[in-house]
């Protein structure tokens, strides 16, 4: 299989550094990335028997990604989110003998690490290869990037394209005692980014999800899911016959913005288009935050006007607000400690 790797300069700068466009290609797929936010811009799949499609939502140009952070309700299209994904209640965490406070950006709470975060920083390209498969590694340090965190954290993100599989590894390295819970924040649609996820069958390998209060913060309690009788391993949470607003979450919110406790070691989620084009998602994280809904500030790629059912975001991570819940995962890191968040996105033909 032939492969290629291209590195280009985009027409954009951040803090005096040029934004780079990275293209990873083989005979059947192409991935485009930006150093801005270590963002997945597109994932084009060309498989015999299926129409070619880009399964990732996004914007047409760098300026739209940048300006989205000036709008309320930013979608974080394709970006690495962190250092701490999800919400932190009251923008605070217990820290050693006291409390560490962040600057809130969602009312009195913190969402996706605030105004300056992984998603709107320009990452450094530190390594790349074309053979045996195209791969790039991007890195940043929180202190040098002016990201507010208790202690300095280095993060290295590697994207690798292997046939029809995109592999992602987010390596968090504590340079000082600190905290980390990053994720990848792409919106996917196996029908193509122009379609609707209501024409998609979707499953998640979970028996339970986390109850939310009225401010979308977890209460600490797990609630049971109704298992779809057509699948022994997965809960169906979206079909063309069941609008996503009717998924049995028993909450006050329209749509989905919930954390699911995963219960398998492999293939934790599936998205299947109406023509049998299937995407599988495999992660080493305990939780998948599923989000559908909201509006975007600008037109999408190819002039597409995205709507609340254009895509579905599957955020692999530890539990949101983990430091403030005694029974959630420990996301604190001691100096010198490392942890890896991995995600595999694999195309296959549905049986």
Secondary structure, DSSP 8 states (H G I E B T S, - for coil): --EEEEEEEEEEEETTEEEEEEEEEESSEEEEEETBTTEEEEEEE--TTS--EE-B--BSSHHHHHHHTTSTT---TT-EE-SB-SEEGGGEEEETTEEEE---SBTTBEETT-SSSGGGSB-EEEEEE-SSS-EEEEEEETTTTT---SS-EEEEEEEEEETTEEEEEEEEEESSSEE-B-EE--EE-TT-TTS-GGGEEEEE-EEEEEEE-TTS-EEEEEEE----TT-SS-EEEEBTTB-GGGSS---SSSSEEEEEEE--SS--EEEEETTSEEEEEEESSSEEEEEE----SS-BGGG----TTS-EEEEEES-TTGGG-TTS---EE-TT-EEEEEEEEEEEE--
